Amino acid sequence: MGSLKEIKTRIQSVKSTQKITSAMKMVSSAKLMKAERSVNGLLPYQRRMNDILKDYLSAEINEPSEYSIIRDVEKVAIVVFASNSSLCGSYNANLIKRMQQSIKTHRDVRKEDIIVFPIGKKIFQACQKLQINVAGNFEHLAATPTFEDARDLADNLMKMFLDHEIDRVKVIYFHYHSKSTQVLTADTFLPIQLKYSNHQNVNIDYIIEPSVEEMRSSLIPTVLHLRIYAAALDAAASEHAARTMAMQVATDNADDILQELSLQYNKSRQQAITSELLDIMGGLFK
């Protein structure tokens, strides 16, 4: 059992830490509300675009798109959405682990033929430590996701796919479901999986202007742009949710530690007082 001064110093230290974690929780909660609005605002539009693509494919396209051609996988690109900062629990650790699993699944692909697009400082540092090829630094897209940045990234991936620089593109991110639930997701971005609609009541009477070819060349890229942007927004919301929960747990743990330290302090104080009384009483009988 430590001295009263040591225990009191530790109590003050825990209280100071608790104030910091509580403030960080409030900041993350405010950012989460903003990110949640962005996700909820985009999802209906993205879903409708996907439905339009499926219905249109059922009606018009009889040949595969250049973005849907399946080739022998010799070169792979992996886009991983992580965070720029820590203190968000196991958020980044789970993403790094999932990225390593994805690399191992491509056993026939050489390590030097796998390139990672690291969205976030933490995944960029992890790739450097693991000696994995990276396509650059995309910290800005993790900090403040914008449609323009997501579109540029998607265009770059599509160009590399068409130029046969990569044969498959995987996207790894946390899908935001709620404040307490984020689902680790790994999707195939390219080649795009064109699933035709099976609904009986699908309206296939489309009037295409200016042409079928131009419609085909613009619709699929638009959907691909939205997928990257939606993944970026999902990742941002999931990061803030994970940090909010982590700071909440840290604040609650600080309460438990303070209770234990207060009890320990009171016991030490009582023991010190009792010892002094015994010394005084012992002196009276001398």
Order of alpha helices (4+ residues) and beta strands (2+ residues): alpha-beta-alpha-beta-alpha-beta-alpha-alpha-beta-beta-alpha
